[in-house]
Amino acid sequence: MANTAQARKRARQSEKMRQHNASLKSQLRSAIRKVRKAVAAGDKATATRELQAQQSVIDRIADKKIVHKNTAARSKTRLAQAIRAMP
């Protein structure tokens, strides 16, 4: 355990940031899940609208460096490909 006041404060701050980052990462996973659910439902128009709505969420989380920007880009690309592949 931390011995100095400074180290105790850093431990508190680190835990608070860890929880905040975990919350944002959960938002990211939820955004991706919403689009996948729309794709699975089979309605291309709804899936497209959902992807457009969730792209800003994905980008915002990547801008905060919760996930790497390439990971976010890859997720968006895979979702868009899934929508394009729909009949």
Summary of the structure (lengths in Angstrom):
residues: 87
radius of gyration: 17.6
end to end distance: 57.7
largest distance: 62.4
contacts: 219
relative contact order: 0.13
helix: 84%
strand: 0%
